Amino acid sequence: KFAEYLGAGLPVLISEGIGDTELFCRKGNVGVVFDLSDQGIENAVTEMKGLLGEPAIHTRCAEFAKENLSLKSAAEKYRKLYIS
């Protein structure tokens, strides 16, 4: 669902240690990564409110998904790998 939410222009909220999603989330500034402590959850809520207040967040999420998580971008990465 990670790619689908971003593709729809929605920032994501994910817990630490979930595959590559943490790296993508931080790289693109398209969501909040949090730890499962009480303080971590409180911080995540504050951070998400800040992200949702950014006028460009929806466009940034959709563009990030298109450039990094779409079938087209994956196919291009594989093509480059095979010809190298």
N, C-alpha and C positions, 0 to 999 in steps of 0.2 A: 504493500500500500504506500510505501514511502515515495516512490516515483509518481504514483497516481496523484497523491495529495499535492506534491510540488508542481506537477504538471497542471493541476487545476488552480495554481496560484496560491495555495495555502501553505503557510509555514508549518513546520512539524515540531512536535515535542517528543523527544526520545530519551530513554534512559541510557546511561553509559554502558559501553561494552556490547552494543548490538551491531556486530559485523562492521561493514564499511560505512554504515549510515552515519555514525558519529563523525567520521572524517569528512564525508560529503557535507554534512550539516555545518560543520565548522568552516570548511573551505569556502562554501558559498554564502555563509551567513544567512541561511534559509530556515533556521529553526533554533531550538534550544535543546542542549544536551544537559541532562541533570542526573544527580545521584539520588538514590532512593531514601536518603535521610529526610527528616522533617525540614531541616534547614534547606536542603537541596531542592525540595519541592516548593518551598516558599520562594526561593531565589528564582526558580524556573517560572513561576507565575509572574513575578515582577519582570523578568527578561522578556517573556512572551508578550506581556502588555506593551512593552517598549517596541518590540518588533511590529506588532499589529498597529502601532501608531505611526509607523513609517509609511509615507505615501507610496513609495516604490516597492514595498515588500511583495505584493502580489505579482508584479511584473518580474521582479528578481527571481522569485521562486519558479515561475513558469519558464523563464529563460534558462535558468540553471538546469532544470529538468530536461529541457529540449537539447541543450548543449552537452550534457553529461550522462543522462539516463535514458535517452530515447533509443529505439531500435536502430535508427539511422546512425546515431553517434557510435553505438556499439559496433555496428557493421563496419563503419569506417575505421575504427580502432583495430578490428580483426584484419581488415584488408591491409592496413599498414604493417601489421605484424607479419602477415604471410609474405609480403613482398620484400621484407627486410632480410 
